[in-house]
Amino acid sequence: MKKTIVSVILICVLQFIHAQRNYIDSLKQKIASSRDDTTKVKLLYDIGQFYNWSYPDTGVLYAQNGLRLSEKLNYEKGQAYSICNLAASLTTLGDYANALNFGLKALALSKKIKEPGLIILAYGQIGDCYKDQGDYKKALENYYEALRLTDLLHIDKHTYNAYYSFTYYPYLLGSLSSTYEKSNQLDSALYYGKKAWEIKQTWSHLAYTLGSVHTKLGDKELALDFYKKAISLAIQENNQKDILDVYNGMAKLYKKERKKDSAVYYAKQAMTQEWSNTYPIGILEASSLLAGIYESDNKDSTLKYLKLTIALKDSLFSNEKTRAAQSLAFKEQLYQQQLANEKEQIQNKFRMYALIGVLLVFLLIAFLLWRNNRHKQIANVLLNQQKEKIENTLVELKSTQAQLMQSEKMASLGELTAGIAHEIQNPLNFVNNFSEVNKELITEMKQEIDNGNIQEVKAIANDIEENEQKINHHGKRADAIVKGMLQHSRISTGQKEPTEINALADEYLRLSYHGMKAKDKDFNADFKTDFDESLRKIEAVPQDVGRVLLNLYNNAFYAVAEKKKLQGDGYNPVVLVTTKKDNDKIEIRVKDNGMGIPQKVIDKIFHPSLLQNQQAREQDWVYH
């Protein structure tokens, strides 16, 4: 069995040692050729993380370089990752005090920049530090807090951190399993270990933990199987710490099985590794195992390994003092550099804000002056334009009325003169009223400009702008009425042009109503419209369609007026106009609740001689 396991290890080493060297060489080349930016911080993290569990002293150096560069770039996220890396390497070296100090700093910085992934990573690193120094209660507290945040943030169980090589969820489950295994709570250790293994079967420390659990449970075959997997995975991950742990785990297994030779072999394997000096806790465990194995039958070997154990403890204690002094000096250097950077940043921000404030004040003043002058110019131009437009509209209206009165064909339009005048008087009144108001506002605005009251000038300018919009609207309304009159009076050429049917129907309906009102002061009727808003412009002769509609409207209003005379107040006269698209046709329907059409004239309803003054209850005109 021992030869088989050794063969597996040798094969794995031959397969992955070349790839590992290529990977490290590639990272070093990229670091040497890259600029001092966030990409280089990432590269320093990657190579430092690679060394964390094999050559942690080297990992410390790369983490420190990454931290210095991150502070130079004011890259707080890179600082937090570098500090986490530093804490991981120091934990492997057994420098728990400084590892915990850096882990807490990473947690504080992660919370400051509100990076959920970093916060979880920092809690996990602090848990690792407490676990390795034997404070399992605090380790579990930190792991469970990280697990709670993972569930709270709904982080996917297979989501990878941007820097960290493990997934959040299985890493935390595996860390809980390892902590419970070390505290001999084997049921919990097995529960969390299995859950983690279901998600991630490529983590050497998880395989080692499950091997240790099964060793304590007395399941030798499963334990050896997990130890083999752990060795293979640790070589792939370049995790020398886990390799030493697996050797010690196998030594414990064989010691428990009373296989002294195998137990001695694997314990010595742990002690003879070239990287063993970077993981003194693992060597200390191996020497303690050997001292215990030789205790019963080899006093010399027992004494030898006891002395080695004592020497390692003394050495570890001395190294801790040295590392503590170096770490304090490094921390003081970082602190002073941080203070200098913060002071410089505050000064730069103050200068920048002061300059921006001055520029904004000047820009605001310039903008207000320009805007007021511009509004004044626009208001004057619009007033002149609207005045000219109104005067032209009145001229056109008078000319159109004269032409209509002189034309025999336009005799019906003559009856509408009073209605048209009523229809156009409203927009003209609005135009005149708002023009007078704007004149007063302009005078008032000039006074406020002289007084320097900028806010009041703005308010007056806004009022002028709103009045101009209303003048424009009512001017267009008057313009539309005049254009409709001109078009109605114009001799039809038979030429089609794009025509808005809804607008045409509505315009002539109002003209007809006011014409009837002008002829008969007692006339009163309701008229309603139900237009199809989806109708588009069609090619038509608007003069011809308008005359047809005018005749239909006149007939409808005449019909309801006659019925009103007969029935009195109990009758409510209504004329309804609807438009509707019917396939490739448009239907215009004029409906009234008047006297109705006698049967004898229904067949001649569209004859020109019958279009005037026919009592019609429902009349349809379809324009194709």
C-alpha positions as CSV (number, residue, x, y, z in Angstrom):
1,M,0.0,0.0,0.0
2,K,2.8,2.4,0.9
3,K,4.6,1.8,-2.5
4,T,1.3,2.4,-4.3
5,I,0.7,5.7,-2.6
6,V,4.4,6.8,-3.2
7,S,4.0,5.9,-6.9
8,V,0.9,8.0,-7.2
9,I,2.7,10.9,-5.7
10,L,5.7,10.6,-8.0
11,I,3.4,10.4,-11.1
12,C,1.5,13.5,-10.0
13,V,4.8,15.4,-9.4
14,L,6.1,14.5,-12.8
15,Q,2.9,15.6,-14.5
16,F,2.5,19.0,-12.8
17,I,5.9,20.3,-11.8
18,H,6.7,21.5,-15.3
19,A,3.3,23.2,-15.7
20,Q,3.7,24.9,-12.4
21,R,7.1,26.3,-13.3
22,N,5.7,27.5,-16.6
23,Y,2.8,29.2,-14.8
24,I,5.1,31.0,-12.3
25,D,7.6,32.0,-15.0
26,S,4.7,33.4,-17.1
27,L,3.4,35.5,-14.1
28,K,6.9,36.8,-13.4
29,Q,7.4,37.9,-17.0
30,K,4.0,39.6,-17.0
31,I,4.8,41.4,-13.8
32,A,8.2,42.6,-15.1
33,S,6.7,43.9,-18.4
34,S,3.5,45.4,-17.0
35,R,3.0,49.1,-16.0
36,D,2.1,50.1,-12.4
37,D,-1.6,49.8,-12.7
38,T,-4.5,47.6,-11.4
39,T,-3.6,44.8,-13.8
40,K,-0.2,44.5,-12.1
41,V,-1.9,44.5,-8.7
42,K,-3.9,41.5,-9.9
43,L,-0.7,39.7,-11.1
44,L,1.0,40.3,-7.8
45,Y,-2.0,38.9,-6.0
46,D,-2.1,35.8,-8.3
47,I,1.6,34.9,-7.8
48,G,1.4,35.7,-4.0
49,Q,-1.7,33.5,-3.7
50,F,0.2,30.7,-5.6
51,Y,3.0,30.9,-2.9
52,N,0.7,31.1,0.1
53,W,0.8,27.4,0.9
54,S,4.1,26.4,-0.5
55,Y,6.6,29.3,0.1
56,P,4.6,31.7,2.3
57,D,7.7,33.9,2.9
58,T,7.8,34.6,-0.8
59,G,4.0,35.0,-0.7
60,V,4.5,37.7,2.0
61,L,6.9,39.7,-0.3
62,Y,4.5,39.6,-3.2
63,A,1.5,40.6,-1.0
64,Q,3.5,43.6,0.4
65,N,4.5,44.7,-3.2
66,G,0.8,44.5,-4.2
67,L,-0.3,46.5,-1.2
68,R,2.3,49.2,-1.8
69,L,1.3,49.5,-5.5
70,S,-2.5,49.6,-4.6
71,E,-1.9,52.4,-2.1
72,K,0.1,54.3,-4.7
73,L,-2.8,53.9,-7.2
74,N,-5.4,54.6,-4.4
75,Y,-6.9,51.3,-5.5
76,E,-8.7,50.2,-2.3
77,K,-10.1,47.0,-3.7
78,G,-6.5,45.9,-4.6
79,Q,-5.4,46.9,-1.1
80,A,-8.0,44.7,0.5
81,Y,-7.1,41.7,-1.6
82,S,-3.4,42.2,-1.0
83,I,-4.0,42.4,2.8
84,C,-6.0,39.2,2.6
85,N,-3.1,37.5,0.8
86,L,-0.7,38.8,3.5
87,A,-2.9,37.4,6.2
88,A,-3.0,34.0,4.4
89,S,0.8,33.7,4.1
90,L,1.4,34.8,7.7
91,T,-1.2,32.2,8.9
92,T,0.8,29.5,7.0
93,L,4.0,30.8,8.7
94,G,2.4,30.5,12.1
95,D,2.5,34.3,12.7
96,Y,-1.0,34.4,14.0
97,A,-1.0,37.8,15.7
98,N,0.0,39.6,12.6
99,A,-2.1,37.4,10.4
100,L,-5.2,38.2,12.5
101,N,-4.3,41.9,12.5
102,F,-4.1,42.1,8.7
103,G,-7.3,40.0,8.4
104,L,-9.2,42.5,10.5
105,K,-7.8,45.4,8.5
106,A,-8.9,43.6,5.3
107,L,-12.4,43.2,6.8
108,A,-12.7,46.9,7.8
109,L,-11.5,48.1,4.3
110,S,-13.9,45.7,2.6
111,K,-16.8,47.0,4.6
112,K,-15.7,50.6,3.8
113,I,-15.7,50.1,0.0
114,K,-18.9,47.9,0.3
115,E,-17.5,44.9,-1.6
116,P,-19.6,41.8,-0.5
117,G,-17.2,39.3,-2.0
118,L,-14.3,40.8,-0.2
119,I,-16.1,41.0,3.1
120,I,-16.9,37.2,2.9
121,L,-13.3,36.5,1.9
122,A,-12.0,38.5,4.9
123,Y,-14.3,36.7,7.3
124,G,-13.0,33.4,5.9
125,Q,-9.4,34.4,6.3
126,I,-9.9,35.5,9.9
127,G,-11.6,32.1,10.5
128,D,-8.5,30.3,9.0
129,C,-6.2,32.2,11.4
130,Y,-8.3,31.3,14.5
131,K,-8.6,27.7,13.3
132,D,-4.9,27.2,12.9
133,Q,-4.1,28.6,16.3
134,G,-6.7,26.3,17.9
135,D,-9.4,28.9,18.7
136,Y,-12.2,26.9,17.1
137,K,-15.1,28.8,18.6
138,K,-14.0,32.1,17.1
139,A,-13.2,30.3,13.8
140,L,-16.7,29.0,13.6
141,E,-18.2,32.4,14.4
142,N,-16.4,33.9,11.4
143,Y,-17.1,31.1,9.0
144,Y,-20.8,31.2,9.9
145,E,-20.9,34.9,9.4
146,A,-19.4,34.5,6.0
147,L,-21.9,31.8,5.2
148,R,-24.8,34.0,6.4
149,L,-23.7,36.8,4.1
150,T,-23.3,34.4,1.2
151,D,-26.9,33.2,1.6
152,L,-28.2,36.8,2.3
153,L,-26.6,38.1,-0.9
154,H,-27.9,35.1,-2.9
155,I,-24.4,34.4,-4.2
156,D,-24.4,31.4,-6.6
157,K,-22.9,28.3,-5.1
158,H,-20.5,28.1,-8.1
159,T,-19.6,31.8,-8.5
160,Y,-15.9,32.4,-8.5
161,N,-14.4,35.5,-6.8
162,A,-12.6,37.8,-9.2
163,Y,-9.2,37.0,-7.5
164,Y,-9.7,34.1,-5.1
165,S,-9.3,30.7,-6.6
166,F,-12.0,28.9,-4.5
167,T,-15.7,29.3,-4.8
168,Y,-17.4,31.0,-1.8
169,Y,-19.9,28.3,-0.8
170,P,-17.8,25.1,-0.9
171,Y,-14.8,26.9,0.6
172,L,-16.9,27.9,3.7
173,L,-18.5,24.5,4.0
174,G,-15.0,22.8,3.9
175,S,-13.6,25.3,6.4
176,L,-16.5,24.4,8.8
177,S,-15.8,20.7,8.2
178,S,-12.1,21.2,9.0
179,T,-12.8,23.2,12.2
180,Y,-15.2,20.5,13.5
181,E,-12.7,17.8,12.6
182,K,-10.0,19.5,14.6
183,S,-12.4,20.0,17.6
184,N,-13.4,16.3,17.3
185,Q,-17.1,17.0,16.4
186,L,-17.1,14.4,13.7
187,D,-20.8,14.3,12.9
188,S,-20.7,18.0,12.0
189,A,-17.4,17.6,10.2
190,L,-18.7,14.8,8.0
191,Y,-22.0,16.7,7.3
192,Y,-20.3,19.9,6.1
193,G,-17.5,18.0,4.4
194,K,-19.9,15.9,2.3
195,K,-21.9,19.0,1.3
196,A,-18.7,20.7,0.1
197,W,-17.5,17.6,-1.7
198,E,-20.8,17.4,-3.7
199,I,-20.1,20.9,-5.1
200,K,-16.3,21.0,-5.4
201,Q,-14.1,17.8,-5.6
202,T,-10.9,19.6,-6.7
203,W,-9.8,21.2,-3.4
204,S,-6.9,19.3,-1.7
205,H,-7.6,20.6,1.8
206,L,-11.2,19.4,1.7
207,A,-10.0,15.9,0.6
208,Y,-7.5,16.0,3.4
209,T,-10.2,17.0,6.0
210,L,-12.5,14.1,4.8
211,G,-9.5,11.7,5.1
212,S,-8.9,12.9,8.7
213,V,-12.6,12.5,9.6
214,H,-12.7,9.0,8.3
215,T,-9.4,8.2,10.1
216,K,-11.0,9.2,13.4
217,L,-14.2,7.3,12.5
218,G,-12.0,4.1,11.9
219,D,-12.9,3.9,8.1
220,K,-9.3,3.2,6.8
221,E,-10.2,2.5,3.2
222,L,-12.2,5.8,2.7
223,A,-9.5,7.7,4.6
224,L,-6.7,6.4,2.4
225,D,-8.8,7.1,-0.7
226,F,-9.3,10.8,0.3
227,Y,-5.6,11.1,1.3
228,K,-4.6,10.0,-2.2
229,K,-6.9,12.5,-3.8
230,A,-5.6,15.2,-1.5
231,I,-2.0,14.5,-2.5
232,S,-2.8,14.7,-6.2
233,L,-4.9,17.9,-5.8
234,A,-2.3,19.5,-3.5
235,I,0.4,19.0,-6.2
236,Q,-1.9,20.5,-8.8
237,E,-2.6,23.5,-6.5
238,N,1.1,23.8,-5.5
239,N,-0.2,23.5,-1.9
240,Q,2.8,22.3,0.0
241,K,1.1,22.9,3.3
242,D,-1.6,20.4,2.4
243,I,1.0,17.9,1.3
244,L,2.6,18.0,4.7
245,D,-0.8,17.8,6.4
246,V,-1.6,14.7,4.3
247,Y,1.7,13.0,5.3
248,N,0.9,13.7,8.9
249,G,-2.6,12.5,8.5
250,M,-1.5,9.2,7.0
251,A,1.1,8.8,9.8
252,K,-1.7,9.2,12.3
253,L,-3.8,6.7,10.4
254,Y,-1.0,4.0,10.4
255,K,-0.2,4.8,14.0
256,K,-3.8,4.2,14.9
257,E,-3.6,0.9,12.9
258,R,-0.4,0.0,14.9
259,K,1.6,-0.1,11.6
260,K,4.7,1.5,13.0
261,D,6.9,1.4,9.9
262,S,4.3,3.1,7.7
263,A,3.6,5.7,10.4
264,V,7.3,6.4,10.8
265,Y,7.7,6.6,7.0
266,Y,5.0,9.2,6.4
267,A,6.0,11.3,9.4
268,K,9.6,11.4,8.1
269,Q,8.3,12.2,4.7
270,A,6.7,15.3,6.2
271,M,9.9,16.3,7.9
272,T,12.2,15.8,4.9
273,Q,10.3,18.0,2.4
274,E,12.4,20.9,1.0
275,W,9.7,23.4,1.8
276,S,9.1,22.1,5.4
277,N,11.0,25.1,6.9
278,T,8.2,27.4,5.7
279,Y,5.5,25.4,7.5
280,P,6.9,24.9,11.0
281,I,3.6,23.9,12.5
282,G,3.5,20.9,10.2
283,I,7.0,19.9,11.1
284,L,6.2,20.3,14.8
285,E,3.3,18.0,14.4
286,A,5.4,15.4,12.5
287,S,8.2,15.5,15.2
288,S,5.6,15.1,17.9
289,L,4.2,12.0,16.1
290,L,7.6,10.4,15.8
291,A,8.4,11.1,19.4
292,G,5.1,9.3,20.4
293,I,5.7,6.4,18.0
294,Y,9.2,5.7,19.4
295,E,8.2,6.3,23.0
296,S,7.6,2.6,23.9
297,D,10.6,0.9,22.3
298,N,13.3,3.4,21.2
299,K,14.3,5.8,23.9
300,D,17.1,7.3,21.8
301,S,14.7,8.2,18.9
302,T,12.2,9.4,21.3
303,L,14.7,11.7,22.9
304,K,15.9,12.8,19.5
305,Y,12.5,13.9,18.3
306,L,11.5,15.4,21.6
307,K,14.6,17.6,21.4
308,L,13.7,18.5,17.8
309,T,10.2,19.3,19.0
310,I,11.6,21.6,21.7
311,A,14.0,23.2,19.2
312,L,11.2,23.8,16.7
313,K,9.1,25.5,19.4
314,D,12.0,27.7,20.4
315,S,12.8,28.5,16.7
316,L,9.2,29.2,16.0
317,F,9.0,31.5,19.0
318,S,12.2,33.3,17.9
319,N,11.0,33.7,14.3
320,E,7.7,35.1,15.6
321,K,9.6,37.8,17.4
322,T,11.6,38.7,14.3
323,R,8.5,38.7,12.1
324,A,6.6,40.7,14.6
325,A,9.3,43.4,14.6
326,Q,9.5,43.4,10.8
327,S,5.7,43.6,10.6
328,L,5.5,46.5,13.0
329,A,8.1,48.4,10.9
330,F,6.2,47.6,7.7
331,K,2.9,48.6,9.3
332,E,4.3,51.9,10.5
333,Q,5.7,52.6,7.1
334,L,2.3,51.9,5.5
335,Y,0.6,54.1,8.1
336,Q,2.8,57.1,7.4
337,Q,2.5,56.6,3.7
338,Q,-1.3,56.4,4.1
339,L,-1.4,59.7,6.1
340,A,0.7,61.5,3.5
341,N,-1.6,60.2,0.7
342,E,-4.8,61.2,2.5
343,K,-3.4,64.7,3.2
344,E,-2.4,65.2,-0.4
345,Q,-5.8,63.9,-1.6
346,I,-7.7,66.3,0.7
347,Q,-5.6,69.2,-0.6
348,N,-6.1,68.3,-4.2
349,K,-9.8,67.9,-3.7
350,F,-10.1,71.3,-2.0
351,R,-8.2,73.0,-4.9
352,M,-10.4,71.3,-7.5
353,Y,-13.7,72.1,-5.7
354,A,-12.7,75.7,-5.3
355,L,-11.8,76.1,-9.0
356,I,-15.0,74.4,-10.1
357,G,-17.0,76.6,-7.8
358,V,-15.5,79.8,-9.2
359,L,-16.0,78.6,-12.8
360,L,-19.6,77.6,-12.1
361,V,-20.4,81.1,-10.6
362,F,-19.1,82.8,-13.7
363,L,-20.8,80.4,-16.1
364,L,-24.1,80.9,-14.2
365,I,-23.9,84.7,-14.4
366,A,-23.0,84.6,-18.1
367,F,-25.8,82.2,-18.9
368,L,-28.4,84.2,-17.1
369,L,-27.4,87.4,-18.9
370,W,-27.4,85.7,-22.2
371,R,-30.7,83.9,-21.6
372,N,-32.5,87.1,-20.5
373,N,-31.3,89.0,-23.6
374,R,-32.2,86.1,-25.8
375,H,-35.7,85.8,-24.4
376,K,-36.2,89.5,-24.9
377,Q,-35.2,89.4,-28.5
378,I,-37.3,86.3,-29.2
379,A,-40.3,87.9,-27.5
380,N,-40.0,91.0,-29.7
381,V,-39.6,89.0,-32.9
382,L,-42.6,86.8,-32.0
383,L,-44.8,89.7,-31.2
384,N,-44.0,91.4,-34.5
385,Q,-44.6,88.1,-36.4
386,Q,-47.9,87.5,-34.7
387,K,-49.0,91.0,-35.3
388,E,-48.2,90.8,-39.0
389,K,-49.8,87.4,-39.2
390,I,-53.0,88.6,-37.6
391,E,-53.2,91.7,-39.8
392,N,-52.7,89.4,-42.9
393,T,-55.4,87.1,-41.6
394,L,-57.9,89.9,-41.3
395,V,-57.1,91.1,-44.8
396,E,-57.5,87.6,-46.2
397,L,-60.7,87.2,-44.3
398,K,-62.2,90.4,-45.6
399,S,-61.2,89.5,-49.2
400,T,-62.6,86.0,-48.8
401,Q,-65.9,87.3,-47.5
402,A,-66.3,89.7,-50.4
403,Q,-65.6,87.0,-52.9
404,L,-68.0,84.6,-51.3
405,M,-70.8,87.2,-51.3
406,Q,-70.3,87.8,-55.0
407,S,-70.3,84.2,-56.1
408,E,-73.6,82.5,-57.0
409,K,-72.1,79.1,-56.5
410,M,-71.1,80.2,-53.0
411,A,-74.5,81.4,-51.9
412,S,-74.6,78.9,-49.1
413,L,-71.3,80.2,-47.7
414,G,-72.9,83.7,-47.6
415,E,-75.3,82.3,-45.0
416,L,-72.4,81.2,-42.9
417,T,-70.7,84.6,-42.7
418,A,-72.0,85.4,-39.2
419,G,-71.0,81.9,-38.0
420,I,-67.5,82.3,-39.4
421,A,-67.1,85.7,-37.8
422,H,-68.2,84.2,-34.5
423,E,-65.8,81.2,-35.0
424,I,-62.8,83.4,-35.8
425,Q,-63.5,86.2,-33.2
426,N,-62.5,84.0,-30.3
427,P,-58.9,83.3,-31.4
428,L,-58.6,86.9,-32.5
429,N,-59.7,88.1,-29.1
430,F,-57.2,85.8,-27.5
431,V,-54.4,87.1,-29.7
432,N,-55.3,90.7,-29.0
433,N,-55.6,90.1,-25.2
434,F,-52.3,88.2,-24.9
435,S,-50.5,90.7,-27.1
436,E,-51.6,93.5,-24.7
437,V,-50.5,91.4,-21.7
438,N,-47.1,90.8,-23.3
439,K,-46.6,94.5,-23.9
440,E,-47.1,95.1,-20.2
441,L,-44.9,92.2,-19.3
442,I,-42.0,93.5,-21.5
443,T,-42.3,96.9,-19.8
444,E,-42.2,95.3,-16.4
445,M,-39.3,93.0,-17.4
446,K,-37.2,96.1,-18.5
447,Q,-37.8,97.6,-15.1
448,E,-36.8,94.4,-13.3
449,I,-33.6,94.2,-15.5
450,D,-32.7,97.7,-14.5
451,N,-33.3,96.8,-10.8
452,G,-31.1,93.7,-11.2
453,N,-33.9,91.3,-10.0
454,I,-32.9,88.3,-12.1
455,Q,-35.4,85.9,-10.6
456,E,-38.3,88.2,-11.4
457,V,-37.0,88.7,-14.9
458,K,-36.9,84.9,-15.3
459,A,-40.5,84.6,-14.1
460,I,-41.7,87.4,-16.5
461,A,-39.8,85.8,-19.4
462,N,-41.5,82.5,-18.7
463,D,-44.9,84.3,-18.7
464,I,-44.2,85.9,-22.0
465,E,-43.1,82.6,-23.4
466,E,-46.4,81.0,-22.3
467,N,-48.4,83.9,-23.8
468,E,-46.6,83.6,-27.0
469,Q,-47.4,79.9,-27.2
470,K,-51.1,80.8,-26.7
471,I,-50.9,83.6,-29.3
472,N,-49.4,81.1,-31.7
473,H,-52.1,78.5,-31.1
474,H,-55.0,80.9,-31.6
475,G,-53.3,82.5,-34.5
476,K,-53.0,79.1,-36.2
477,R,-56.7,78.5,-35.3
478,A,-57.7,81.7,-37.1
479,D,-55.4,80.8,-40.0
480,A,-57.0,77.4,-40.3
481,I,-60.5,78.9,-40.5
482,V,-59.4,81.4,-43.1
483,K,-57.7,78.8,-45.2
484,G,-60.9,76.6,-45.0
485,M,-63.0,79.6,-46.2
486,L,-60.6,80.3,-49.1
487,Q,-60.6,76.7,-50.1
488,H,-64.4,76.6,-50.1
489,S,-64.6,79.7,-52.2
490,R,-62.0,78.6,-54.7
491,I,-63.3,77.2,-58.0
492,S,-62.6,73.5,-57.9
493,T,-59.9,72.4,-60.4
494,G,-60.6,68.7,-59.7
495,Q,-57.0,68.2,-58.6
496,K,-56.6,65.9,-55.6
497,E,-54.3,66.7,-52.7
498,P,-53.4,65.1,-49.3
499,T,-56.4,65.8,-47.1
500,E,-57.2,65.3,-43.3
501,I,-60.7,64.0,-43.5
502,N,-61.3,64.4,-39.7
503,A,-60.2,68.0,-39.7
504,L,-62.2,68.8,-42.8
505,A,-65.4,67.2,-41.3
506,D,-65.0,69.0,-38.0
507,E,-64.4,72.4,-39.6
508,Y,-67.4,72.3,-41.9
509,L,-69.6,71.0,-39.0
510,R,-68.8,74.1,-37.0
511,L,-69.3,76.5,-39.9
512,S,-72.7,74.9,-40.6
513,Y,-73.8,75.2,-37.0
514,H,-72.8,78.9,-36.6
515,G,-74.4,79.7,-39.9
516,M,-77.7,78.2,-38.7
517,K,-77.3,80.1,-35.5
518,A,-76.7,83.3,-37.3
519,K,-79.9,82.9,-39.4
520,D,-82.1,81.9,-36.5
521,K,-81.3,83.3,-33.1
522,D,-83.6,80.8,-31.4
523,F,-81.8,77.8,-33.1
524,N,-80.1,75.5,-30.7
525,A,-78.8,71.9,-31.1
526,D,-76.2,69.6,-29.8
527,F,-73.6,68.3,-32.2
528,K,-71.2,65.4,-31.5
529,T,-68.2,63.8,-33.3
530,D,-66.8,60.3,-33.2
531,F,-63.7,60.4,-35.4
532,D,-61.5,57.4,-36.2
533,E,-58.1,58.7,-35.0
534,S,-56.2,56.1,-37.0
535,L,-57.2,57.8,-40.3
536,R,-54.3,59.1,-42.4
537,K,-54.3,61.8,-45.1
538,I,-55.9,60.7,-48.3
539,E,-55.8,62.0,-51.8
540,A,-59.0,64.0,-52.4
541,V,-60.5,67.3,-53.7
542,P,-61.1,69.1,-50.4
543,Q,-63.4,71.8,-52.0
544,D,-65.8,69.2,-53.4
545,V,-65.9,67.1,-50.3
546,G,-66.4,70.2,-48.1
547,R,-69.4,71.3,-50.1
548,V,-71.0,67.9,-49.9
549,L,-70.4,67.8,-46.1
550,L,-71.8,71.4,-45.7
551,N,-75.0,70.4,-47.5
552,L,-75.4,67.3,-45.3
553,Y,-74.8,69.3,-42.1
554,N,-77.3,72.0,-43.2
555,N,-79.9,69.4,-43.9
556,A,-79.4,67.7,-40.6
557,F,-79.5,71.0,-38.6
558,Y,-82.6,72.0,-40.6
559,A,-84.3,68.7,-39.8
560,V,-83.7,68.9,-36.0
561,A,-84.8,72.6,-36.0
562,E,-88.1,71.8,-37.6
563,K,-88.8,69.0,-35.2
564,K,-87.9,71.2,-32.3
565,K,-90.5,73.7,-33.4
566,L,-93.2,70.9,-33.4
567,Q,-92.3,69.1,-30.2
568,G,-91.0,72.0,-28.0
569,D,-88.9,71.7,-24.9
570,G,-89.3,67.9,-24.5
571,Y,-87.2,67.3,-27.5
572,N,-83.3,67.4,-27.5
573,P,-82.0,67.9,-31.1
574,V,-78.7,66.1,-31.8
575,V,-76.5,65.8,-34.9
576,L,-73.7,63.1,-34.8
577,V,-70.8,62.9,-37.2
578,T,-68.6,59.8,-37.3
579,T,-65.7,58.7,-39.5
580,K,-64.5,55.1,-39.9
581,K,-62.0,53.2,-42.1
582,D,-63.6,50.3,-43.9
583,N,-60.8,48.3,-45.6
584,D,-59.6,50.6,-48.4
585,K,-62.5,53.1,-48.0
586,I,-63.3,55.8,-45.5
587,E,-66.9,56.2,-44.4
588,I,-68.3,59.6,-43.2
589,R,-71.7,59.3,-41.5
590,V,-74.0,62.2,-40.6
591,K,-76.8,61.2,-38.3
592,D,-79.6,63.3,-36.8
593,N,-82.8,62.7,-34.8
594,G,-85.0,65.0,-36.9
595,M,-88.2,64.4,-38.9
596,G,-86.9,61.7,-41.2
597,I,-87.2,61.3,-45.1
598,P,-90.5,60.7,-46.8
599,Q,-90.5,57.4,-48.7
600,K,-91.3,59.1,-52.0
601,V,-88.0,61.0,-52.1
602,I,-85.7,58.4,-50.7
603,D,-84.8,57.2,-54.2
604,K,-83.8,60.7,-55.2
605,I,-81.9,61.6,-52.0
606,F,-78.6,62.4,-53.7
607,H,-80.2,64.5,-56.5
608,P,-78.9,68.1,-56.3
609,S,-82.4,69.5,-56.2
610,L,-83.2,67.5,-53.0
611,L,-80.0,68.2,-51.1
612,Q,-81.2,71.5,-49.6
613,N,-83.6,71.5,-46.7
614,Q,-84.5,67.7,-46.7
615,Q,-85.8,66.4,-43.4
616,A,-83.5,63.4,-42.8
617,R,-83.2,61.2,-39.8
618,E,-80.1,59.4,-41.0
619,Q,-78.0,60.2,-44.0
620,D,-74.8,58.6,-45.2
621,W,-72.2,59.8,-47.7
622,V,-69.4,57.5,-48.6
623,Y,-66.4,59.0,-50.3
624,H,-64.2,56.5,-52.2
